[in-house]
Amino acid sequence: MSLEKILKKIIIPAKAGFAVGLFAVSSFFSSCSSISTKQIEKLHETFVEIKEGTKKVNNVNSYLRTVIKSLQEKYDRLKEDYLKTSKEKKRLEEQLKPLQEKYDRLNKDYLKT
């Protein structure tokens, strides 16, 4: 494996943070004689696994945001329906009040006779 390929395997996954990249390069050059190609490949595989795991987490987060948005919309609709129903109930109760009073009065008169 060429030095360029080895460096790409270390630097590209570490581009998320410049300091991490510098640390990886300095570590690589300081331990060049003791590090094996298999260790570098294993490190690269680990970075790839982390990258794939991050993609999965991002997909789950996106799905959860969609579900939360949908639930919020349903909640808003139900709340709106409840408020409409509540207003309608109050209106009907107000209409019923005089009728109930009239019924009570007539019933009272009927019971007297």
Helices and strands as residue ranges (DSSP letters): H 3-11, G 13-16, H 18-30, H 37-112
